[in-house]
Amino acid sequence: MRALGDLEAAVMDVIWRADEPLAVRRVLEQVRRDPPLAYTTIQTVMDNLHKKNVLQRRREGRAFVYWPVKQRADFTADLMNELLTDSGDRSMTLLRFVDKVSRSELRRLKKALTDD
C-alpha cells in the first residue's frame, strides 16, 4: 500500500462519498479539474486503482462499476500503520503524531484505549 496520488485521491474521494458502485462516467462528472479531464484519464486511474487492489469492480452492460475495497478510515489507518512501520522508530513517530493531534482527538484516543 502507498499514499494516493493527487488524481487518485480525487477519484477515491468521489468513490468513498458514493452510496453505490459508480461507473467511470459518474466519477468523471464529479471530479472537477481545469481543464476538464478526459474520460480515458479517469478510466485509466480507476483501472490502476483496481490493479492496486484499492477498488473492486464488476461489469454492468458495457461498462464496469467500481466500489472501494476498504472504507476511507480503514484505508487511512492501514496507511498510517505502514508509515509508522517505515519510519525507523515507530514509537518516536507515534509520539510526535500524538503531539500534533487536537485535545478533543486526544481525549477520544484516551477513551478508546481505556474502554473495554
ChimeraX commands (.cxc) that place a marker at each C-alpha (Angstrom):
marker #1 position 0.00,0.00,0.00 radius 0.5
marker #1 position 1.11,3.54,-0.57 radius 0.5
marker #1 position -0.31,7.02,-0.44 radius 0.5
marker #1 position -2.58,8.02,-3.28 radius 0.5
marker #1 position -1.51,10.46,-5.96 radius 0.5
marker #1 position -3.46,13.69,-6.43 radius 0.5
marker #1 position -5.80,12.38,-9.13 radius 0.5
marker #1 position -6.17,9.01,-7.41 radius 0.5
marker #1 position -7.18,10.82,-4.23 radius 0.5
marker #1 position -9.75,12.91,-6.14 radius 0.5
marker #1 position -11.25,9.76,-7.67 radius 0.5
marker #1 position -11.29,7.94,-4.33 radius 0.5
marker #1 position -12.96,10.92,-2.64 radius 0.5
marker #1 position -15.83,10.58,-5.12 radius 0.5
marker #1 position -15.97,6.79,-4.67 radius 0.5
marker #1 position -15.87,6.97,-0.86 radius 0.5
marker #1 position -18.69,9.54,-0.78 radius 0.5
marker #1 position -20.92,7.41,-3.01 radius 0.5
marker #1 position -23.57,5.13,-1.58 radius 0.5
marker #1 position -23.42,2.77,-4.57 radius 0.5
marker #1 position -20.88,1.47,-7.08 radius 0.5
marker #1 position -20.02,4.07,-9.73 radius 0.5
marker #1 position -19.17,3.89,-13.41 radius 0.5
marker #1 position -16.31,5.93,-14.84 radius 0.5
marker #1 position -18.74,8.47,-16.37 radius 0.5
marker #1 position -20.30,9.22,-12.95 radius 0.5
marker #1 position -16.86,9.73,-11.38 radius 0.5
marker #1 position -15.79,11.96,-14.28 radius 0.5
marker #1 position -18.87,14.14,-13.73 radius 0.5
marker #1 position -17.85,14.75,-10.11 radius 0.5
marker #1 position -14.08,15.26,-10.45 radius 0.5
marker #1 position -13.66,18.99,-11.05 radius 0.5
marker #1 position -10.47,19.99,-12.84 radius 0.5
marker #1 position -9.49,22.86,-15.08 radius 0.5
marker #1 position -9.08,21.98,-17.86 radius 0.5
marker #1 position -11.65,19.15,-17.63 radius 0.5
marker #1 position -10.25,15.63,-17.69 radius 0.5
marker #1 position -10.85,13.10,-20.45 radius 0.5
marker #1 position -12.99,10.03,-19.86 radius 0.5
marker #1 position -9.99,7.83,-20.66 radius 0.5
marker #1 position -7.90,9.57,-17.98 radius 0.5
marker #1 position -10.40,8.71,-15.24 radius 0.5
marker #1 position -10.84,5.23,-16.72 radius 0.5
marker #1 position -7.09,4.64,-16.55 radius 0.5
marker #1 position -6.86,5.92,-12.96 radius 0.5
marker #1 position -9.74,3.68,-11.87 radius 0.5
marker #1 position -8.26,0.68,-13.67 radius 0.5
marker #1 position -4.92,1.32,-11.94 radius 0.5
marker #1 position -6.66,1.59,-8.56 radius 0.5
marker #1 position -8.34,-1.74,-9.29 radius 0.5
marker #1 position -4.97,-3.31,-10.15 radius 0.5
marker #1 position -3.58,-1.91,-6.86 radius 0.5
marker #1 position -6.50,-3.57,-5.01 radius 0.5
marker #1 position -7.94,-0.23,-3.87 radius 0.5
marker #1 position -11.10,-0.63,-5.97 radius 0.5
marker #1 position -13.26,-3.63,-6.79 radius 0.5
marker #1 position -15.32,-3.78,-9.97 radius 0.5
marker #1 position -17.93,-5.73,-11.89 radius 0.5
marker #1 position -19.23,-5.41,-15.40 radius 0.5
marker #1 position -22.67,-3.86,-15.86 radius 0.5
marker #1 position -23.59,-3.82,-19.51 radius 0.5
marker #1 position -20.65,-2.49,-21.49 radius 0.5
marker #1 position -19.00,-0.68,-18.58 radius 0.5
marker #1 position -17.57,-1.52,-15.19 radius 0.5
marker #1 position -18.85,-0.13,-11.93 radius 0.5
marker #1 position -16.40,0.37,-9.08 radius 0.5
marker #1 position -16.53,0.47,-5.28 radius 0.5
marker #1 position -13.82,0.68,-2.61 radius 0.5
marker #1 position -12.10,-2.38,-1.20 radius 0.5
marker #1 position -11.87,-0.54,2.14 radius 0.5
marker #1 position -13.71,2.40,3.59 radius 0.5
marker #1 position -11.73,5.65,3.87 radius 0.5
marker #1 position -10.99,5.28,7.61 radius 0.5
marker #1 position -9.71,1.71,7.20 radius 0.5
marker #1 position -7.56,2.66,4.20 radius 0.5
marker #1 position -6.10,5.60,6.11 radius 0.5
marker #1 position -5.46,3.53,9.24 radius 0.5
marker #1 position -3.60,0.92,7.20 radius 0.5
marker #1 position -1.56,3.63,5.52 radius 0.5
marker #1 position -0.72,5.22,8.88 radius 0.5
marker #1 position 0.37,1.82,10.21 radius 0.5
marker #1 position 2.63,1.32,7.19 radius 0.5
marker #1 position 4.14,4.79,7.62 radius 0.5
marker #1 position 4.78,4.11,11.30 radius 0.5
marker #1 position 6.50,0.84,10.42 radius 0.5
marker #1 position 8.62,2.51,7.75 radius 0.5
marker #1 position 9.59,5.44,9.99 radius 0.5
marker #1 position 12.57,3.69,11.56 radius 0.5
marker #1 position 11.39,4.48,15.09 radius 0.5
marker #1 position 7.72,3.58,15.35 radius 0.5
marker #1 position 7.35,4.72,18.98 radius 0.5
marker #1 position 9.00,8.11,18.45 radius 0.5
marker #1 position 6.96,8.76,15.31 radius 0.5
marker #1 position 3.76,7.82,17.11 radius 0.5
marker #1 position 4.61,10.17,19.99 radius 0.5
marker #1 position 5.32,13.00,17.54 radius 0.5
marker #1 position 1.98,12.33,15.87 radius 0.5
marker #1 position 0.13,12.41,19.20 radius 0.5
marker #1 position 1.78,15.78,19.94 radius 0.5
marker #1 position 0.09,17.16,16.82 radius 0.5
marker #1 position -3.48,15.99,17.44 radius 0.5
marker #1 position -6.09,18.27,18.97 radius 0.5
marker #1 position -7.14,17.98,22.61 radius 0.5
marker #1 position -10.54,16.59,21.62 radius 0.5
marker #1 position -8.89,13.94,19.43 radius 0.5
marker #1 position -6.52,13.09,22.27 radius 0.5
marker #1 position -9.48,12.66,24.66 radius 0.5
marker #1 position -11.18,10.34,22.15 radius 0.5
marker #1 position -7.97,8.36,21.77 radius 0.5
marker #1 position -7.55,8.00,25.53 radius 0.5
marker #1 position -11.17,6.91,25.88 radius 0.5
marker #1 position -10.76,4.33,23.11 radius 0.5
marker #1 position -7.64,2.95,24.80 radius 0.5
marker #1 position -9.29,2.60,28.20 radius 0.5
marker #1 position -12.72,1.26,27.10 radius 0.5
marker #1 position -13.17,-2.48,27.30 radius 0.5
marker link #1:1,2 radius 0.2
marker link #1:2,3 radius 0.2
marker link #1:3,4 radius 0.2
marker link #1:4,5 radius 0.2
marker link #1:5,6 radius 0.2
marker link #1:6,7 radius 0.2
marker link #1:7,8 radius 0.2
marker link #1:8,9 radius 0.2
marker link #1:9,10 radius 0.2
marker link #1:10,11 radius 0.2
marker link #1:11,12 radius 0.2
marker link #1:12,13 radius 0.2
marker link #1:13,14 radius 0.2
marker link #1:14,15 radius 0.2
marker link #1:15,16 radius 0.2
marker link #1:16,17 radius 0.2
marker link #1:17,18 radius 0.2
marker link #1:18,19 radius 0.2
marker link #1:19,20 radius 0.2
marker link #1:20,21 radius 0.2
marker link #1:21,22 radius 0.2
marker link #1:22,23 radius 0.2
marker link #1:23,24 radius 0.2
marker link #1:24,25 radius 0.2
marker link #1:25,26 radius 0.2
marker link #1:26,27 radius 0.2
marker link #1:27,28 radius 0.2
marker link #1:28,29 radius 0.2
marker link #1:29,30 radius 0.2
marker link #1:30,31 radius 0.2
marker link #1:31,32 radius 0.2
marker link #1:32,33 radius 0.2
marker link #1:33,34 radius 0.2
marker link #1:34,35 radius 0.2
marker link #1:35,36 radius 0.2
marker link #1:36,37 radius 0.2
marker link #1:37,38 radius 0.2
marker link #1:38,39 radius 0.2
marker link #1:39,40 radius 0.2
marker link #1:40,41 radius 0.2
marker link #1:41,42 radius 0.2
marker link #1:42,43 radius 0.2
marker link #1:43,44 radius 0.2
marker link #1:44,45 radius 0.2
marker link #1:45,46 radius 0.2
marker link #1:46,47 radius 0.2
marker link #1:47,48 radius 0.2
marker link #1:48,49 radius 0.2
marker link #1:49,50 radius 0.2
marker link #1:50,51 radius 0.2
marker link #1:51,52 radius 0.2
marker link #1:52,53 radius 0.2
marker link #1:53,54 radius 0.2
marker link #1:54,55 radius 0.2
marker link #1:55,56 radius 0.2
marker link #1:56,57 radius 0.2
marker link #1:57,58 radius 0.2
marker link #1:58,59 radius 0.2
marker link #1:59,60 radius 0.2
marker link #1:60,61 radius 0.2
marker link #1:61,62 radius 0.2
marker link #1:62,63 radius 0.2
marker link #1:63,64 radius 0.2
marker link #1:64,65 radius 0.2
marker link #1:65,66 radius 0.2
marker link #1:66,67 radius 0.2
marker link #1:67,68 radius 0.2
marker link #1:68,69 radius 0.2
marker link #1:69,70 radius 0.2
marker link #1:70,71 radius 0.2
marker link #1:71,72 radius 0.2
marker link #1:72,73 radius 0.2
marker link #1:73,74 radius 0.2
marker link #1:74,75 radius 0.2
marker link #1:75,76 radius 0.2
marker link #1:76,77 radius 0.2
marker link #1:77,78 radius 0.2
marker link #1:78,79 radius 0.2
marker link #1:79,80 radius 0.2
marker link #1:80,81 radius 0.2
marker link #1:81,82 radius 0.2
marker link #1:82,83 radius 0.2
marker link #1:83,84 radius 0.2
marker link #1:84,85 radius 0.2
marker link #1:85,86 radius 0.2
marker link #1:86,87 radius 0.2
marker link #1:87,88 radius 0.2
marker link #1:88,89 radius 0.2
marker link #1:89,90 radius 0.2
marker link #1:90,91 radius 0.2
marker link #1:91,92 radius 0.2
marker link #1:92,93 radius 0.2
marker link #1:93,94 radius 0.2
marker link #1:94,95 radius 0.2
marker link #1:95,96 radius 0.2
marker link #1:96,97 radius 0.2
marker link #1:97,98 radius 0.2
marker link #1:98,99 radius 0.2
marker link #1:99,100 radius 0.2
marker link #1:100,101 radius 0.2
marker link #1:101,102 radius 0.2
marker link #1:102,103 radius 0.2
marker link #1:103,104 radius 0.2
marker link #1:104,105 radius 0.2
marker link #1:105,106 radius 0.2
marker link #1:106,107 radius 0.2
marker link #1:107,108 radius 0.2
marker link #1:108,109 radius 0.2
marker link #1:109,110 radius 0.2
marker link #1:110,111 radius 0.2
marker link #1:111,112 radius 0.2
marker link #1:112,113 radius 0.2
marker link #1:113,114 radius 0.2
marker link #1:114,115 radius 0.2
marker link #1:115,116 radius 0.2
view
